[in-house]
Amino acid sequence: MIENISLGAIMIDCDDDKKLREFYAEFLGWERCEVYSIPGVRSGDGVVFYFVKNEDYIPPIWPEQANKQQKQIHFDFMVPNVSAVQHAETLGAVKTLSQFGGTHSTTILDPTGRPFCLHH
């Protein structure tokens, strides 16, 4: 084990880095930031997401399907209540047709098609 290792940031590939930053900044209420011209958002306790534009970005298919782009990262956000679902939708996210989380979890696609869950 190496002591004092901590997560610096999570780099997220997407087709529109600025659009995705705006979505997560508004949805999470995190501060907008930038490093080396890469847009990002930072939480009050230091979690950072950077959004990296990739011209060849292919959104994942969810639920997964054989021979299709698979999800490579999946965020689970804890939210106080189901109103977070409507908030995400007003910012450009879409609720997935297939839901597997029962009454306390909702799967949503962010504006680039990446799935994440809201647990309430």
C-alpha positions as CSV (number, residue, x, y, z in Angstrom):
1,M,0.0,0.0,0.0
2,I,1.2,3.5,-0.8
3,E,0.1,6.0,1.8
4,N,-1.7,9.3,1.1
5,I,-3.1,8.3,-2.3
6,S,-6.3,10.1,-3.2
7,L,-8.5,10.5,-6.2
8,G,-7.5,13.6,-8.2
9,A,-10.4,13.6,-10.8
10,I,-12.5,11.5,-13.0
11,M,-12.1,12.1,-16.8
12,I,-15.3,11.5,-18.8
13,D,-15.2,11.2,-22.6
14,C,-18.1,12.8,-24.4
15,D,-19.0,14.4,-27.7
16,D,-19.7,17.9,-26.3
17,D,-17.5,18.8,-23.3
18,K,-19.1,22.2,-22.6
19,K,-22.7,20.9,-22.8
20,L,-21.9,18.1,-20.4
21,R,-20.1,20.4,-18.0
22,E,-23.2,22.7,-17.9
23,F,-25.5,19.7,-17.3
24,Y,-23.5,18.4,-14.3
25,A,-22.8,21.9,-12.9
26,E,-26.5,22.7,-12.9
27,F,-27.7,19.3,-11.8
28,L,-25.2,18.8,-9.0
29,G,-24.7,22.4,-8.1
30,W,-20.9,22.0,-8.4
31,E,-18.5,24.8,-9.2
32,R,-17.3,25.1,-12.8
33,C,-13.6,24.7,-13.3
34,E,-11.0,24.1,-16.0
35,V,-7.5,22.6,-16.3
36,Y,-5.4,22.6,-19.5
37,S,-8.5,23.9,-21.4
38,I,-10.5,20.8,-20.2
39,P,-13.9,21.9,-18.7
40,G,-14.9,20.4,-15.4
41,V,-17.0,20.6,-12.3
42,R,-15.8,20.4,-8.7
43,S,-17.8,19.5,-5.6
44,G,-17.4,21.4,-2.3
45,D,-15.5,18.4,-0.9
46,G,-13.1,18.1,-3.8
47,V,-14.6,15.6,-6.2
48,V,-13.8,16.7,-9.7
49,F,-15.3,15.5,-13.1
50,Y,-13.5,16.7,-16.2
51,F,-15.2,16.4,-19.6
52,V,-12.9,15.4,-22.5
53,K,-14.3,16.0,-26.0
54,N,-13.8,12.9,-28.2
55,E,-14.8,13.2,-31.8
56,D,-15.3,9.4,-32.0
57,Y,-17.5,9.2,-28.8
58,I,-20.2,6.6,-29.1
59,P,-22.8,6.7,-26.3
60,P,-23.4,3.4,-24.5
61,I,-26.5,1.3,-24.9
62,W,-28.4,0.7,-21.7
63,P,-29.5,-1.9,-20.8
64,E,-26.4,-3.5,-22.4
65,Q,-26.8,-5.3,-25.7
66,A,-24.3,-7.7,-27.3
67,N,-22.0,-6.1,-29.9
68,K,-23.0,-2.6,-28.9
69,Q,-21.1,0.1,-27.0
70,Q,-21.1,-0.9,-23.3
71,K,-21.2,1.6,-20.5
72,Q,-17.7,2.2,-19.1
73,I,-18.6,4.2,-16.0
74,H,-21.8,4.5,-14.1
75,F,-22.5,7.1,-11.4
76,D,-24.8,6.5,-8.5
77,F,-26.0,9.8,-6.8
78,M,-27.8,9.8,-3.5
79,V,-30.6,12.4,-3.6
80,P,-33.1,13.5,-1.0
81,N,-36.2,12.7,-3.0
82,V,-37.6,11.8,-6.4
83,S,-37.8,15.5,-7.5
84,A,-34.2,15.1,-8.6
85,V,-35.4,13.1,-11.5
86,Q,-37.6,16.0,-12.8
87,H,-34.7,18.4,-12.2
88,A,-32.3,16.2,-14.3
89,E,-35.0,16.0,-17.1
90,T,-35.4,19.8,-17.2
91,L,-31.6,20.0,-17.8
92,G,-31.7,17.6,-20.8
93,A,-31.4,14.2,-19.2
94,V,-33.9,11.4,-20.1
95,K,-35.3,8.7,-17.9
96,T,-34.6,5.3,-19.4
97,L,-37.4,3.1,-20.6
98,S,-36.1,0.1,-18.6
99,Q,-35.9,0.6,-14.8
100,F,-34.5,-2.0,-12.5
101,G,-34.1,-0.1,-9.2
102,G,-37.6,-0.5,-7.7
103,T,-39.3,2.5,-6.1
104,H,-36.1,4.0,-4.6
105,S,-33.8,4.2,-7.7
106,T,-34.2,5.8,-11.1
107,T,-31.9,5.3,-14.1
108,I,-31.3,8.3,-16.3
109,L,-29.3,9.1,-19.4
110,D,-27.3,12.3,-19.3
111,P,-27.3,14.5,-22.4
112,T,-24.5,12.4,-24.0
113,G,-26.4,9.1,-23.3
114,R,-24.3,7.9,-20.3
115,P,-26.5,6.2,-17.7
116,F,-26.5,7.2,-14.1
117,C,-28.8,6.4,-11.2
118,L,-30.5,8.5,-8.7
119,H,-31.1,6.7,-5.4
120,H,-33.7,8.3,-3.0
